[in-house]
Amino acid sequence: MLSAVGLAVLVAVVSGATLVDLDRETAGILLNETAVGIAWKVRIGALLGALAVAALVRSPSPRLWMYLGASATALGTLAWGGHAAAAEGTFGTFDLASDILHLLAAGVWVGALFALVLLLFSSTIRTSRNQLRLAHRSLDGFSKIGTIVVAVLTLTGLFNGWRRIGPAHLLSLPNSPYGQLLLIKLVLFGLMLALASLNRFRLTPALARGLDAAGNIPTVASLRTSLALETGAAVAILALVAWFGTLEPPIPTG
C-alpha cells in the first residue's frame, strides 16, 4: 500500500497533477521506461511473492528462505529511489551496490530489533525460564551477526559520504539542512552502537548468568530499556533518511 501511494505521489510530482487527477500516460512512461518504475514493479512482485509464501508455504525452513529472498529483493529496490540512482558510469554502479548493501544491513539490524522487542516485552517472559533462554539465544546469536552488520553499514556509509559530501564539505555540514540531518543521524547511529555494545558485553552475559543460577528468574528490565531506546533510535534514523533523501547533497549526484 505504501509503495502504491509513493508511486502516485511521484507521478503527481512529475506530471504536475494532483493525486486525484493523475496522468495515466505519465504513469505508464514512469513504470515502463525508467529505472525507478522498473524497480517499483520488481518491488511489488517481491512483496506479492512474500504474501504468497505466507498463504501457501507451510514448511518452516523453505518458508523462511523464501521470505528472505523476497524481502531482500523488495528492500534492495529502494536504492533506485535515492541519490545513487542518478549517478552514471562505473561510480554509478558502485553507488547502487553500496546503497543496496547499506539497505540490506540496516534491514537486518532493524528487523532483529523488532523481533527482540517482541520477545523481551512478552507478558509471560518474567515467569518463563524457557522463554528467557530463547531470548538469550536470540540476543547472543544476533550479537555475532551484528558485528558484520555494523561493518557493512560503516564501510558503505563512508563510501556514500565520500560520494555525496566529499572531504572539502565536511566542515560546512552544519550550514545546510542536508548536513544538519546527516549529523543528527550519525549521533543516533552512535547511540545505537553504544546500546548494542551494552547489550552484547554486559546485559546479555548478565542474563546468561541469571539463567545459570538457581532460584529467581533474572530480571529483564535493563534489556527492555536498552532495546526500546535502540529501536527508537532506529525508527528516528529511518525518518531522517526519508527526509534528507529529498534534499540535495553538497556534491550533486551524477
N, C-alpha and C positions, 0 to 999 in steps of 0.2 A: 504493500500500500504506500509506504513512504517513497519507494522508487518511482511509483506511478505519479505521485504528487511532485517529486523532484523533476521528472521529465516534463510535466505540464508547466511548471514554473520556468524551466529552461526554454521551452517552445514559446511561452509568452514573452520572455525577455528578448529572444532572437527576433520574433516577428513583430514585436511592439504591440501585441494584442493583450486582452485581458484573459484571466483564467476561465471566464465563462464564454469567451468567444475566440477559441484557439484556432489557428490557421492549420488546417489538415495538410496542406501542401508543404508547409514549413516542417511540420511534424514528420512527414514522410521522408523529406530530404535529410533531416537530422538523424532519423533512425537508420536509414539505409546507406547514407553517403558520408557519414562522419564517424571517426573512431569512437567518439563519445556515445553515439547512438548504437553502434555495433556492440560496444562494451555493455551498454544498458540491456540489450537483448540477451547477451550471454548471461548477465547477472540474473535476469528474470528467469531464464531457463534453468540456471543452477538452483535458484530458490524454489521453483516449482518441482525440480528434482528432489530437493530436500523434503518437501511436503509429501511427495510420492513415497519416498523412503519411509517417512513416519507412518503412512497409512498402510503400506503393503509389506514392508520387510519386518519380519519378526525375529530373525536370528540376531543375537546381540552383536557379535563381532563384525559381520558384514555390514550391519546397520550403522555401527559407529564409523567404519571406514568410509562408507558412502556419505554419511553426514560430513565427515572431514573433507572429502573431496569437493562436495557441493558447496559447503560453507567457505572453504578456502578460495574456490573459484569466484564465488559471489563477492567476497571481500576484496580479492585482488583486482577486480574490475573497477573498483573505486579509484584506482590510480589514474585512470583515463579522465577523471573529472577534476584533477588537480593541476598544479602548475607544471608538473613533469610532462604532461601530455602535449604542452605547447613547444617543448624543445625538439630539435631536429638533429639528424646525423647520429654519429656514434655516441655523443654525450646524451642525446635524447634517449637512446636505448638504455644507457646506464641509469639515467634519471628514472625511467619507468621501472626498471628492475629494482632499483633501490627503494622506490616508493612501494612497490608490491611487497618486498621483504619487510619493510617498515610496518605496513598494514597487517601482514600476517603475524609478525611478532607481537604487535600491540593487541591483535585479536586473541592470541593465546593468553597473554597476561590478563586482559580484561575478562575474558571468558572464565579463566581459572579463578579470578577473584569472586565473580558472582557465584560460581559453584561452591567455593569455600564458604562464602557468606551463607548460602543455603544450608550447608552442613552445620556450621557453628551456631547459627541462630535457630536451629530446630528446637521446638519446645520440649523435646524428650532427651536432648543431649546431656543435660545435667544429671540425669538418672540412669543413663545407659552407657555402661563401660564399653560395649561393643561399638556403639556409635562414636564414642570418643576415640577408639582405636582406628576406626575408619577415617575420622577427621585427621588424626595424627599421620596415618599413612599418606593421605592426600597432601597434607602440608609438607611432609618430608619429601614426597615424590616431586612435587612442583618446585621445591627449593632447588633441586638439581637442574630441572629444565629451565627454571628462571634465570640461571646463570647464562645460558645460551641466549635466552630471550633478551636479557639486558645487553649482552654483547652485540647482538644484531641491531637492536634499537640504537645503541650508541654509535656504531660504525655507520649505519645508514643515515642517522641524524646528522653526524659530522659531514658526510658527503652532501646531503641535502642543504645543510647550512652553507657549505662552501659554494655550492651552485646557486643558491638563492641570495646569499648575503655577501660572501667574499670578505677576506681579511680587512680590506680598506673601509668597509662599512660597519665593522663591529662596534666601534666607539659611538657611532651615531644611531645605534639601535633604539635608545630611549626617545629619540626625537620623532619617530614615526609610529603610527598606530600598529603597523605590522610588527615592528621591532618590540614595542611595548607588550603586545600579546604573546610574542615569542618568548620574551624574558619571563613572563608570568608562567608560561608553560614549562620552561626549564626549572623554575623554582618548584613547581608542583611535581615534576619528574624527580627532582632531588628528594622531595619529601617521600615519594613512593619508594625510592631506593632505600632511604633510611628506615622506613617502616618494614620493607621486605627483609632488610638485614636484621632488624629487631626480631621479626618472626622466625627467621632461619636460625640465628645464633643464640637466641635467648628464650623466646616464648615456646617454640616447638620442642626444643630439648626439655624445657621445664614441664611441658605436657607429658612427654615420654617418661620422665622421672616420676610424675604423679601417677601414671598408669602402672608403673612397675611396683610402686609402693603399695603395701596393704592398707586397707582402711578406707577413708573417704575418697570419693571420686574427685579428681582435681578440678579446680575452677577454670572456667574458660573466659572469664570477664575481660582479662587483658587482651587475649587473642581477638575477642569480638570487637573491642575498641580499636585495636590496631587495624583489623581488616576493614572495619567500617570507614576509618579515616583514609586508608589506602584506596578503597573503592570510590569514596567521594572525590579524592584527588583525580582518579582515572576518569570519572564522569566529567569533571571540570575541564580536564585536558581535551577530551573529545569535543566539548562545547567550544573551547578556544580554537581548536583546529578547524572546526566548521566555520568559525568567524573569520580568522585571519587567512583562511583559504580563499576568501572572496577578495582579499586585498592584494595590491601589487607589491611584490618583494623589492628590496633595494636594487637587485640585479634583475632586470626584466628577463623572463624566460624566452628562449628562442635559439 
